[in-house]
Amino acid sequence: MKTLSATIRDWMMRERDRAYVAGLSRIDQEDLGMLRADVFELLDGRDDTRDRLLAMAARFGLSAEDIDRDRQTCLDISLACGKCKSSGICARFLAGDSYVGPDDFCPNASRYAEMAGAA
């Protein structure tokens, strides 16, 4: 569990990052290649999103390179994972303590299965 000071420090860093993104010019935003709203969603997601989505992808036989191959696919997977409400069951599944499969809770399960079939 985080300490209060760590929680405040994380919040301050997130607010700093949000202010930076809000201040990006149209040209800077185009260089980033993402909508401002998507960047804000990523900033507001859980800190462990990348680790969690890669661990779940690995269950389908996918690597980080497979996920990162297409920028839009990576963004879509990251956004879905970052706002997923099933983080508890996901953590249990990844730890081997779940009786349900990813199709029952993971918003990216069908995409992972599709990617694994194409790999």
C-alpha positions in Angstrom: 0.0 0.0 0.0 1.3 3.5 -0.9 2.1 6.0 1.8 0.3 9.3 1.8 3.4 11.1 0.7 3.9 8.7 -2.2 0.2 9.2 -3.3 0.6 13.0 -3.2 3.9 12.8 -5.1 2.3 10.6 -7.8 -0.7 13.0 -8.0 1.6 16.0 -8.4 3.6 14.3 -11.1 0.4 13.3 -12.9 -0.9 16.9 -12.7 2.4 18.2 -14.0 2.2 15.8 -17.0 -1.4 16.8 -17.6 -0.5 20.5 -17.6 2.4 19.8 -20.1 0.0 17.9 -22.4 -2.6 20.6 -22.2 0.0 23.1 -23.2 1.1 21.3 -26.4 0.6 23.2 -29.6 -1.4 21.7 -32.4 1.9 20.9 -34.2 3.4 19.2 -31.1 0.2 17.2 -30.7 0.4 16.1 -34.4 4.1 15.1 -33.9 3.0 13.0 -30.9 0.5 11.2 -33.2 -2.2 10.9 -30.6 -5.3 12.8 -29.6 -4.9 14.9 -26.5 -7.9 13.0 -25.0 -6.0 9.7 -25.5 -2.9 11.0 -23.8 -5.0 12.1 -20.8 -6.6 8.7 -20.6 -3.2 7.1 -20.6 -2.0 9.4 -17.9 -5.1 8.7 -15.8 -4.7 4.9 -16.2 -3.1 2.6 -13.6 0.7 2.7 -13.3 1.0 -1.0 -13.9 -1.0 -1.0 -17.2 2.0 -1.8 -19.5 3.2 -4.6 -17.2 -0.3 -6.1 -16.9 -1.1 -5.9 -20.6 2.2 -7.5 -21.6 1.7 -10.3 -19.0 -1.7 -11.0 -20.4 -0.5 -10.9 -23.9 2.2 -13.4 -23.0 -0.6 -15.8 -21.9 -1.6 -15.7 -25.6 1.9 -16.2 -26.8 2.5 -12.6 -27.8 5.6 -10.5 -27.1 6.1 -6.8 -26.5 7.2 -6.6 -30.1 3.9 -8.1 -31.2 1.9 -5.5 -29.2 4.1 -2.6 -30.3 4.2 -3.6 -34.0 1.2 -1.4 -34.8 0.9 1.9 -32.9 -2.9 2.2 -33.0 -3.3 -1.4 -31.8 -0.9 -0.7 -28.9 -2.8 2.5 -28.1 -6.2 0.7 -28.2 -5.0 -2.1 -26.0 -3.3 0.3 -23.5 -6.5 2.4 -23.2 -8.7 -0.6 -22.7 -6.4 -2.1 -20.1 -5.8 1.3 -18.3 -9.5 1.8 -17.7 -10.5 -1.8 -17.1 -12.5 -2.5 -14.0 -11.4 -6.1 -13.6 -7.8 -5.4 -12.3 -8.4 -7.7 -9.2 -9.5 -10.7 -11.2 -6.8 -10.0 -13.8 -4.1 -10.0 -11.1 -5.5 -13.3 -9.7 -5.5 -14.8 -13.2 -2.0 -13.7 -13.9 -0.9 -15.1 -10.5 -2.6 -18.5 -11.4 -5.3 -18.1 -8.7 -8.4 -17.8 -10.9 -10.9 -20.3 -12.2 -12.0 -18.0 -15.0 -10.3 -17.4 -18.3 -9.4 -14.1 -19.8 -12.5 -14.2 -22.1 -14.6 -13.8 -19.0 -13.0 -10.5 -17.9 -10.3 -9.1 -20.2 -11.4 -6.4 -22.7 -8.4 -7.3 -24.8 -8.8 -11.1 -24.8 -10.4 -11.3 -28.3 -7.8 -8.9 -29.7 -4.9 -10.9 -28.2 -6.4 -14.1 -29.6 -6.8 -12.5 -33.0 -3.2 -11.3 -32.9 -1.9 -14.7 -31.8 -3.7 -16.3 -34.7 -2.1 -13.9 -37.2 1.4 -14.3 -35.7 
